[in-house]
Amino acid sequence: MTPNPGPRPDTEGGAPVGRRLILGMVGAGALGVAAAPALQRVLESFAAKDPTGVSDLLPNGGGFRYYSVAASVPHKSAADYRLTVDGLVDRPAGYTLPELRALPQTRLVRDVQCVTGWRVPATPFQGVRLSRLLDAAGVRPSARAVRLTCFDGTYSESLTLDQARRPDVLVALKMRDKDLAHAHGGPVRLYVAPMYFYKSAKWLSGITVTDHVEPGYWEHRGYDVDAWVGRSNGRGDAPTD
């Protein structure tokens, strides 16, 4: 990346790891934003095929790292949190935190994989399937995608409608069987289990159904829109309701 790359995608909990430190380990050097797709493939290969465990030697190896692309993020509580569902739907809706908690919950256990190389194995997430909220809203035939916005005022993500309807895509309320902390995107975040963690937008505030995929914050900076992890995503169990 450039000498001052700024915030890195999907970094959660603990001290952030400089991208150039990781690039030095894989011999990629410092690359510009235009090279991000190639860099992503290099890091994916390194993270998926590293048999030595060297990635666990990184600072805070094996644990979450966090970062925000916004200068500051307001805290939301059960009293003031609201998630909107709108766009190409017949029944726009707004959900409070208690209302989301009252809906049927799904629990997933998967490895969390960051494009920058770190991984947290067998991490439980729990929440409402995104497909359930879409079905309740009544998605129109012209719909093709879902745009996710966040109350940090900066971050965004998108999924195709087929991706959004997968059973392993959650509007997550818990991580590691505890309510989501603010630093981890609480009180509500997206969790897209089979994709790199930058797709799992933190501080989720809006779900807008659209007729096309609008690239998210990091896709506008060169990252893949379809960010599938290039391996079996963890040793976790099947979704449980």
C-alpha positions in Angstrom: 0.0 0.0 0.0 1.0 3.7 0.1 3.4 4.8 2.9 0.3 5.8 5.0 -2.4 3.3 4.0 -4.8 4.4 6.7 -7.3 2.0 8.4 -7.2 -1.7 7.3 -10.3 -3.7 6.5 -11.9 -6.1 9.0 -9.4 -5.5 11.8 -10.9 -6.3 15.2 -9.8 -6.2 18.8 -6.3 -5.5 20.1 -3.5 -3.6 18.4 -3.8 -3.2 14.7 -1.2 -4.9 12.6 0.5 -2.8 9.9 -0.2 -4.2 6.5 3.5 -3.7 5.5 4.6 -6.0 8.3 2.5 -8.8 6.8 3.5 -7.9 3.2 7.2 -8.2 4.3 6.5 -11.7 5.6 5.0 -12.8 2.3 7.5 -10.9 0.2 5.0 -8.7 -1.6 6.4 -5.4 -0.6 4.4 -2.1 -0.4 1.8 -2.0 -3.1 -0.6 0.7 -4.3 -4.4 0.5 -4.0 -4.5 -0.4 -7.7 -2.8 -3.7 -6.8 -5.2 -4.6 -4.1 -6.9 -7.5 -5.9 -3.5 -9.2 -6.6 -2.5 -8.5 -3.0 -5.7 -10.1 -1.8 -4.9 -13.3 -3.7 -1.4 -13.4 -2.2 -2.7 -13.0 1.3 -5.5 -15.5 0.8 -2.9 -18.1 -0.4 -0.7 -17.3 2.6 -3.5 -17.5 5.1 -5.0 -20.6 3.7 -1.9 -22.7 3.1 0.5 -21.6 5.9 1.4 -25.0 7.5 4.0 -23.4 9.8 1.7 -21.4 12.0 3.8 -18.3 11.3 0.7 -16.2 11.1 0.2 -16.9 14.8 3.5 -15.3 15.5 2.1 -11.9 14.5 1.3 -9.4 17.3 -1.8 -10.6 19.0 -1.7 -13.7 16.8 -4.8 -15.9 17.0 -7.0 -13.1 18.3 -9.2 -10.3 16.9 -7.8 -7.0 15.8 -10.0 -4.0 15.3 -10.0 -0.7 13.5 -12.5 1.8 12.3 -12.4 3.9 9.1 -14.3 6.7 10.9 -12.7 9.2 13.2 -15.2 8.3 15.9 -18.2 6.0 16.2 -21.2 6.8 18.5 -22.3 4.2 21.0 -25.8 2.8 20.6 -27.9 1.1 23.2 -31.2 -0.7 23.4 -32.8 2.7 24.0 -31.6 4.4 20.8 -30.6 1.7 18.3 -32.7 1.2 15.2 -32.2 -1.0 12.1 -34.0 0.1 9.0 -35.0 -2.2 6.1 -36.0 -0.3 2.9 -35.5 0.1 -0.8 -37.1 -2.3 -3.3 -39.5 -3.8 -0.7 -43.2 -3.8 -0.2 -43.1 -3.4 3.6 -40.3 -1.1 4.8 -39.5 -1.7 8.5 -37.6 -0.5 11.4 -36.4 -2.8 14.2 -35.3 -1.9 17.7 -32.8 -4.0 19.5 -35.4 -5.8 21.7 -37.4 -6.5 18.5 -34.4 -8.1 16.9 -33.6 -10.2 20.0 -37.2 -11.4 20.0 -36.9 -12.9 16.5 -35.8 -16.5 16.0 -32.0 -16.8 16.4 -29.4 -18.8 14.5 -26.0 -19.7 15.9 -23.0 -20.3 13.7 -19.5 -21.4 14.6 -16.9 -20.6 11.9 -13.4 -19.5 11.5 -13.1 -15.7 11.0 -10.6 -14.9 8.2 -9.2 -11.4 7.6 -7.8 -10.6 4.1 -4.7 -9.2 5.9 -3.8 -12.7 7.1 -5.0 -13.2 10.6 -7.6 -15.8 11.5 -9.7 -16.6 14.6 -10.8 -20.2 14.6 -14.2 -21.6 15.6 -15.8 -18.3 16.6 -19.5 -18.4 17.5 -21.9 -15.7 16.2 -25.6 -15.6 16.8 -28.4 -13.5 15.3 -31.2 -13.2 12.9 -30.8 -14.6 9.4 -30.7 -11.7 6.9 -33.0 -13.7 4.7 -35.7 -13.6 7.4 -35.7 -9.8 7.5 -35.8 -9.7 3.7 -38.7 -12.1 3.5 -40.6 -10.0 6.1 -40.1 -6.9 4.1 -41.3 -8.5 0.8 -38.5 -8.1 -1.7 -39.7 -6.9 -5.1 -39.1 -8.8 -8.3 -36.7 -6.1 -9.7 -34.4 -6.5 -6.7 -30.9 -7.9 -7.3 -28.7 -6.8 -4.3 -28.6 -5.5 -0.8 -26.6 -2.5 0.4 -25.6 -2.3 4.1 -24.9 1.0 5.8 -23.5 1.7 9.2 -24.0 4.2 12.0 -20.3 5.2 11.9 -21.4 7.3 8.9 -18.7 6.0 6.6 -18.6 2.2 6.1 -20.8 0.4 3.7 -21.0 -3.1 2.1 -23.1 -4.9 -0.5 -24.2 -8.4 -1.3 -26.1 -9.9 -4.2 -29.6 -11.0 -3.3 -28.6 -14.7 -3.6 -25.6 -14.1 -1.2 -27.8 -12.2 1.3 -30.3 -15.1 1.4 -27.7 -17.7 2.4 -28.4 -19.4 5.7 -24.9 -18.4 6.9 -25.4 -14.7 6.6 -26.6 -13.1 9.9 -27.6 -9.8 11.3 -25.5 -10.7 14.4 -26.3 -9.7 18.0 -23.8 -11.9 19.8 -20.2 -13.1 19.4 -18.7 -15.8 21.5 -22.1 -16.1 23.2 -22.0 -12.6 24.6 -23.7 -9.4 23.4 -21.7 -7.7 20.7 -19.4 -5.1 22.3 -19.1 -1.7 20.7 -15.5 -2.4 19.5 -16.7 -5.5 17.7 -19.5 -3.6 15.9 -22.2 -3.8 18.5 -24.9 -3.7 19.3 -25.6 -5.2 15.8 -23.3 -6.1 12.9 -23.5 -8.1 9.7 -21.8 -11.6 9.7 -21.1 -13.1 6.3 -19.5 -16.5 7.4 -18.1 -17.7 4.0 -16.4 -14.3 3.1 -13.5 -12.3 4.3 -14.3 -10.3 7.4 -14.5 -6.9 5.7 -17.8 -8.0 4.3 -19.2 -8.3 7.8 -20.0 -4.7 8.3 -19.8 -3.4 11.9 -22.3 -1.0 13.5 -25.1 -2.0 11.1 -27.9 0.5 10.8 -29.4 0.1 7.3 -30.4 -2.7 4.9 -31.5 -1.3 1.5 -32.6 -3.6 -1.2 -31.4 -2.4 -4.6 -31.5 -3.3 -8.3 -27.7 -3.6 -8.6 -24.6 -4.2 -6.4 -23.0 -1.0 -5.2 -19.4 -1.7 -4.2 -18.7 -1.1 -0.5 -16.1 1.0 1.2 -13.1 -1.3 0.6 -14.3 -2.4 -2.9 -14.0 1.2 -4.0 -10.4 0.9 -2.9 -9.7 -2.1 -4.9 -10.9 -5.1 -2.9 -13.0 -7.9 -4.4 -16.8 -7.5 -4.3 -17.2 -11.2 -4.1 -14.8 -11.9 -1.3 -15.1 -15.6 -0.8 -12.5 -17.2 1.5 -10.5 -19.6 -0.8 -10.9 -22.6 1.5 -13.3 -24.5 3.6 -14.4 -21.9 6.1 -13.5 -23.4 9.4 -14.1 -26.4 11.6 -17.4 -25.0 12.8 -20.8 -26.7 13.1 -23.9 -26.2 11.0 -26.3 -23.3 11.6 -28.6 -24.0 14.6 -31.9 -22.2 15.2 
